[in-house]
């Protein structure tokens, strides 16, 4: 049996920032914003700070952090594998990395036909 294909990945540079933020804020979580404030940026929060419900899905875990997205957003992105990366520049969101002069960004690519048959399942936000 083939291993399941992850829906969300994380770059080495983003891992370094996640570690830095975890040291200061404790356990973290991510939520892919749906266009408010900073477009569609991944936002990092202390774990549990953002209330989740049946309108959110968990796509997976990146470097020990659960990664969520609204169901509406997921419908748009479900054909792509997402990679959380980081870039310089101040975003306009409430994400924890903003005071560092950085912001998390999403890079994406379409799944291959074979990958689509072996994707990790998503969970409802209210189940987590």
C-alpha positions in Angstrom: 0.0 0.0 0.0 1.3 3.4 -1.0 1.8 6.0 1.8 -0.8 8.7 1.9 0.0 12.0 0.2 0.1 15.0 2.6 -2.2 17.9 1.8 0.0 20.5 3.5 3.8 20.7 3.8 6.2 23.2 5.3 9.5 24.7 4.1 12.7 24.5 6.1 12.7 28.3 6.5 9.1 28.3 7.8 10.1 25.5 10.3 12.8 27.8 11.8 10.2 30.6 12.3 7.6 28.1 13.8 10.3 27.0 16.3 11.0 30.6 17.2 7.3 31.3 17.7 6.7 28.1 19.6 9.5 29.1 22.0 7.7 32.3 22.8 4.0 31.4 22.5 3.9 27.6 23.2 1.8 25.2 21.1 0.7 26.7 17.8 -2.0 26.2 15.1 -2.4 27.5 11.6 -5.6 28.6 9.7 -5.7 29.5 6.0 -7.4 32.8 6.0 -10.3 33.3 3.5 -9.5 36.7 2.2 -10.0 39.1 5.1 -7.1 41.4 6.0 -4.2 39.8 4.2 -5.7 38.0 1.2 -5.4 34.2 1.6 -2.5 33.9 3.9 -1.8 31.1 6.4 -2.1 32.6 9.8 -0.4 31.3 12.9 -2.0 31.5 16.4 -1.4 30.1 19.8 -3.2 26.7 19.8 -6.8 27.0 20.7 -6.9 30.8 20.2 -9.0 30.6 17.1 -12.4 29.0 17.6 -13.1 26.2 15.1 -16.4 24.7 14.1 -18.1 22.6 11.4 -17.2 25.2 8.8 -13.5 24.4 9.2 -11.4 21.4 8.1 -8.1 20.1 9.3 -5.8 19.4 6.3 -3.0 18.0 8.3 -0.1 18.9 10.6 3.0 20.9 9.8 6.0 20.7 12.2 3.7 19.7 15.1 1.0 22.4 14.3 -2.5 21.5 13.2 -3.4 23.3 9.9 -7.0 24.3 9.2 -8.9 25.9 6.5 -12.6 26.9 6.0 -14.6 24.4 4.0 -15.4 27.1 1.4 -11.6 27.8 0.9 -10.9 24.0 0.9 -13.3 23.5 -2.0 -11.2 25.9 -4.0 -7.8 24.5 -2.9 -8.6 20.8 -2.6 -6.9 20.0 -5.9 -3.6 21.4 -4.7 -0.9 20.4 -2.3 0.0 23.5 -0.1 3.4 24.3 1.2 3.7 26.9 4.0 6.7 29.1 3.4 7.9 32.4 4.9 9.0 35.7 3.2 10.1 39.1 4.4 7.6 41.9 4.6 5.0 42.8 7.0 1.6 41.3 6.3 -1.7 42.9 7.5 -2.9 40.0 9.6 -3.0 39.0 13.2 -0.6 36.2 12.6 2.2 35.7 15.2 5.1 36.2 12.8 4.1 39.7 11.7 6.1 41.5 14.5 9.2 39.7 13.2 8.9 41.6 9.8 8.0 38.3 8.2 4.8 36.6 6.9 3.8 33.1 6.1 2.8 32.5 2.5 1.3 29.5 0.6 2.9 27.9 -2.4 0.8 25.4 -4.2 0.9 22.8 -6.9 -1.7 20.5 -8.5 -1.8 16.9 -7.4 -1.0 14.2 -10.0 -3.8 11.8 -10.9 -2.0 9.1 -8.8 -1.6 11.4 -5.8 -5.3 12.3 -5.9 -6.1 8.6 -5.3 -4.0 8.5 -2.1 -4.6 11.8 -0.3 -4.7 12.0 3.5 -8.3 12.5 4.7 -9.5 15.8 6.2 -11.3 16.2 9.5 -14.0 18.6 10.5 -12.8 21.3 12.8 -15.4 20.4 15.4 -14.0 16.9 15.6 -10.5 18.1 16.6 
